[in-house]
Amino acid sequence: MSGERRLDRRGFLARGLAAASTALLGGCDDLSDQPWVRRVLDSAETVTRVTQRALLTPEALAREYSEADLSREFKANGSTNSEDPDYVTHAKNGFADWRLVVGGLVDEPLELSLAELRAMPSRTQITRHDCVEGWSCIGKWKGVPLSALLEKAKLKQDARYIVFYCADDLGQTGTEADKYYESIGLADAFHAQTILAYEMNDQTLPIPHGAPLRLRVERQLGYKMAKYVMRIEAVDGLASIRGGRGGFWEDLGYEWYAGI
Amino acid sequence: MEKREVIYRHSGAVRLTHWVNALVLLVLLMSGLQIFNAHPALYLGSKSDFERPVMAMGAVQDGERVKGVTTVFGHAFDTTGAFGLAGDAENGYEDRGFPWWSTLPGHRDLATGRRWHFFFAWLFLFNGLAYLLWSLASGHLRRDLAPSGKELKHIGASIWEHVRLKFPTGEEAKRYNVLQKLAYLLVALILLPLMLLTGLAMSPGMDAAFPFLLDMFGGRQSARTIHFIAASGIVIFVVVHLVMVLISGVWNNLRSMITGRYVIAPAEDKP
């Protein structure tokens, strides 16, 4: 066989393989867009959630680290500020006139200033922040346990989820409906390490990390931990809120249960 | 000349779990690379020291042109076209770790990559447990995979036979040889369980339920790095496995893994 013909055959094989893999991969990409495939794939989230819920007792704490473990540079991801006019005004004023609104399915709706939040019982924890992208940073957080807030507001019997509405406009559309929001179930809402942090690394929570208040849900991924929290609402379902999947990233296809 | 002998080589359970595993590992690898591409860098310890990754891929500007650069332990390699940079001058460049044809989906879509990865991770777990339980109960592990002391003693001879691409015939061909046994045991009992455990160690939920996962691997970021290395080990195994299947009688091998039937070549007369 001549060298030329062998090269031809090799070129043919290579092109064939390339074409076959393109078809195969294209097939997989098409599959990802099929609603029934999405439903099948998404079912894994339920299996994961039910399994982790069974394994995670209220006493199961995320690991707490020491001061020596703190990240030198804690990456500020997602939004690092808000251009919302109300937010800008509050930020200029050091959030002195800002109020956290707690409402929805509660007997006693609340409006609390930062000073009032700081006067409530607090918890300080050094924990690892795991981003869905794969990196981790360790930070020290001080804040009011969400459970204390919910007990003060007297959650109604039919409340199932706690929704957090934020000031940051990660959708970049400037509309209220594209602002960041998140939600968690009651198991996580009443967990000891679930706090609304107003301090990070012994400093007032900086704006890139969600000032004046950010959520910490230590047994889940970073995108659950809403920054720039303005309003908290207790609800009995998530379907009627925004995209209906319980959060900004969830509406874009990410898991609502982000324990993995 | 002896008569051609056909034996029943692989049981139904081995054949089924083998092919399920092959498909599952392919999807896990490709969706895993999609997830890796969301932050194409690896670290040691609990947290990410962004200044000092163990390995990182990315695009850098080099005068007029853009390069794909992969850094391993501080040593930078130009990997334009493979890692760190995709695309061309005409269609524009994209800063990405692994190329589009190796990821699922091909375009950048972490959310969908995670959906594929975790669905197939559950399939991997059930299939792997079924295989291990069956292997223990049926004696497959002890009978077919555990190497005997005698075999281990003669491992040198087996390596020499492999180097010369001489494959066993006759009675010898009815069993796995010692290198096969060790390779399969390494994958089934070490690399694949390691993938599962390091995967779980990356889950903040599982870390709260089982804190020893973090201590086992020296922190979440180390677990992520080990996950990547073990996956690379499996890729190397699969490449060697496929080459061996191809050069040691491809149709006979494939038939035996589909129908179970395997033709034994008559033993060569020893001089």
Interface residues (C-beta under 8 A of the other chain):
Chain A: S21 T22 L25 G26 C28 D29 S32 R38 V40 L41 D42 S43 A44 E45 V47 T48 Q52 L55 L56 A60 L61 A62 R63 Y65 D69 S71 R72 E73 K75 R128 D130 C131 V132 E133 G134 W135 S136 C137 I138 E218 R219 Q220 L221 W249 L252 G253 Y254 E255 G259 I260
Chain B: M30 I35 F36 A38 H39 A41 Y43 S46 K47 S48 D49 F50 E51 W100 W101 L104 P105 G106 H107 D109 L110 A111 T112 R114 R115 W116 F118 F119 A121 W122 M202 S203 P204 G205 M206 D207 A208 A209 F210 P211 L214 R220 Q221 R224
